[in-house]
Amino acid sequence: MDRREALRSIAEEASRGELSFPTSVEVALGVQRALDDPDCHLEAAARLVQSEPLLSARVVALANSVAFNRSGRPITEVRIATSRLGFRMIRALAVAVVTRQMAGMSSDPAHRLLVEQLWEHTAHVAALAHVLSRRVTRQDPETAMFAGIVHEVGGFYLLSRVKDFPCLFGGRVADRVEEIEEAVGEGEIGRAVLKVLSVPQAVVAAIEDLWAGEPALPPASLGDTLLLADRLSPVKSPLRRSPDRDPAPADIDMVIGQETLAGILDDSAEEVASMIAALRY
């Protein structure tokens, strides 16, 4: 079986709703679904978070970030961290754990590098989207961060299927990016995984805007926020083609009210760095 046949097979499975996840992902999905229950209260949420070590670590780390802890007083208890972040952000972090665990831990150095670069890109886009939504596009910051967390989930799912389809990521990455991008962004794979994760339609639409292309200038919508964050990320997705002219972040600037985008990013650099650190594994 060659790569195109493998992608076609996975896309056909996805179109039928037949997605295959590692056991660790099923556990994290269970936590996410429990958090989605409208009757789930703070004490129950804190217990759910504590049941998943990676989620506990991310919740406490993000609660201690500059974006969510301006006082600088350390937060060490999961319950306090859960209360500080709120349910929506906890759900987003649960999805982050699901997304990152999807690709698993491979013994292949080349595969591990792809996973690490894709997650580093994801963390940068999520953090940038949070700041841009608040300071530039006036979108909801938590929704924007969530969109950043899940915007590459189709790629992580493909990386999780390498054991079943070794041909998917054989050879040079650059030689297969177009096929992979088409399968994830234009086919059934990305949409199917977003559906399993119960991603709201507004976020799915923003991700589809990202698949489609260019942000409006000045950016205004959630899709524009995600597109701009993606362009500004210094770490690019290894599974998507770069534009013909892919400007460096420093080359992307515009006037936002009485400020400039460059000034906003400079002013928010510590906040962005703290959120990226909290999302790293």
Secondary structure, 3 states (H helix, E strand, C coil): CCHHHHHHHHHHHHHCCCCCCCHHHHHHHHHHHHHCCCCCCHHHHHHHHHCCHHHHHHHHHHHCCCCCCCCCCCCCCHHHHHHHHCHHHHHHHHHHHHHHHHCCCCCCHHHHHHHHHHHHHHHHHHHHHHHHHHHHHCCCHHHHHHHHHHCCHHHHHHHHCCCCCHHHHCCCHHHCHHHHHHHHHCCCHHHHHHHHCCCCHHHHHHHHHHHHCCCCCCCCCHHHHHHHHHHHCCCCCCCCCCCCCCCCHHHCCCEECCEEHHHHHHHCHHHHHHHHHHHCC
